[in-house]
Amino acid sequence: MLDAPDGDGYRLRMRPAPACPEIAVVDLQVCDRCGLCLPLCPPEAIHLELTDLVVDRTTCTGCRKCIAPCPVGALTMVAA
């Protein structure tokens, strides 16, 4: 494990993202679960839960890096 129990390990804990006007959302009816968006999300706000991709509203920074690469257009931005 890289992190020490007191948090003084090699990795720093992520700070909450600042409030942003927009966040990404996944349309699960359209999403084909290809996973292309997962490594593109800088704060790792997009993650897989069972078989669905989920965007964590508290860590999404609204950077839009996940939107264009989605081959089926399942990711869109909405007001936070």
Secondary structure, DSSP 8 states (H G I E B T S, - for coil): --S-TTS-SSS---------SEEEEE-TTT-----TTGGG-TT--EEEETTEEEE-TTT-----TTTTT-TT--EEEEE-
